[in-house]
Amino acid sequence: MSKRLANLLPALLPAALLLACAMGFLYSSQTLLGLINQSFLTGLFLLILGSIALVLRSGFFTVFLRGFRQLKHLFFKRPRVMESDWFQEKDAVWQKKKETLTRVCTSLSLWAGSALLMFSIVLTGFYLYQSS
């Protein structure tokens, strides 16, 4: 599924531009203003989420997290039950699924945020044209 989604994501920007052009011709300037504001804020939020996920995936904070984990293990001891095979955190299948899901969600939020920002910019042009 991720390969199909990866192939569809670059088509998101042209689709957003075409949709913005169609809506720019069809709606009045007052309707466009609310749509511009909502799409811009949603796109900005998605870009921020995608950027945070990208920085976390890059391993920038691993040194800090490792230090805090060592401090936690120094002050709080794990029960022996947690050390058994049932509670292992190093499950390879789970790690691969989690990494794939994180990669898909990161790229989806970055592409959708970019598309929504482009959508709002094109609609802003139509709004300025209609209001003058």
Summary of the structure (lengths in Angstrom):
residues: 132
radius of gyration: 22.0
end to end distance: 46.4
largest distance: 72.3
contacts: 338
relative contact order: 0.22
helix: 88%
strand: 0%
